[in-house]
Amino acid sequence: MAKEEELSLRHGLSAAIILLGVTVGLAFMSPALTGNAIGNLTDTNATGVGIAVVFASMALGFLLSRD
């Protein structure tokens, strides 16, 4: 039973990481939405950071969800 609970917790954690990462990544990828107030980044840099955050969160979520 403990193994099933651990897997359930791990899947929930990976889903939360992916959701949070995509949300933060979208905020960085759309400077018009945030008013470009995040560290006063240029549009190109903000988009690059957003893409990196989305991919990193998806990779981490995938690694955590593996059995």
C-alpha positions in Angstrom: 0.0 0.0 0.0 2.9 2.4 0.7 4.2 1.9 -2.8 0.9 2.9 -4.3 0.8 6.0 -2.1 4.3 6.9 -3.1 3.5 6.6 -6.8 0.3 8.7 -6.4 2.3 11.4 -4.6 5.0 11.3 -7.2 2.5 11.7 -10.0 0.7 14.5 -8.3 4.0 16.3 -7.6 5.1 15.9 -11.3 1.7 17.3 -12.5 2.0 20.2 -10.1 5.6 21.0 -11.3 4.5 20.8 -15.0 1.5 23.1 -14.4 3.5 25.6 -12.4 6.4 25.6 -14.9 4.0 26.1 -17.9 2.3 28.9 -16.1 5.6 30.7 -15.2 6.9 30.0 -18.7 3.8 31.6 -20.3 4.2 34.6 -18.1 7.8 35.1 -19.4 6.9 34.3 -23.0 4.2 37.0 -23.2 5.8 40.3 -22.1 2.6 42.2 -23.0 0.7 40.2 -20.4 3.2 41.0 -17.6 4.1 44.5 -18.8 7.7 43.3 -19.2 8.2 44.0 -15.5 10.1 40.8 -14.9 13.7 42.0 -14.5 13.2 44.5 -17.3 14.1 41.8 -19.9 13.9 42.4 -23.6 11.2 40.6 -25.6 13.7 38.1 -27.0 15.3 37.3 -23.7 11.9 37.0 -22.0 10.7 34.6 -24.6 13.9 32.5 -24.3 13.6 32.3 -20.6 9.9 31.3 -20.9 10.7 28.5 -23.4 13.5 27.3 -21.1 11.3 27.2 -18.1 8.5 25.3 -19.9 10.9 22.7 -21.2 12.7 22.3 -17.9 9.5 21.8 -16.0 8.3 19.3 -18.5 11.5 17.4 -18.3 11.5 17.4 -14.5 7.9 16.4 -14.4 8.6 13.5 -16.8 11.6 12.3 -14.7 9.6 12.4 -11.5 6.7 10.5 -13.0 8.8 7.6 -14.2 8.4 4.4 -12.3 
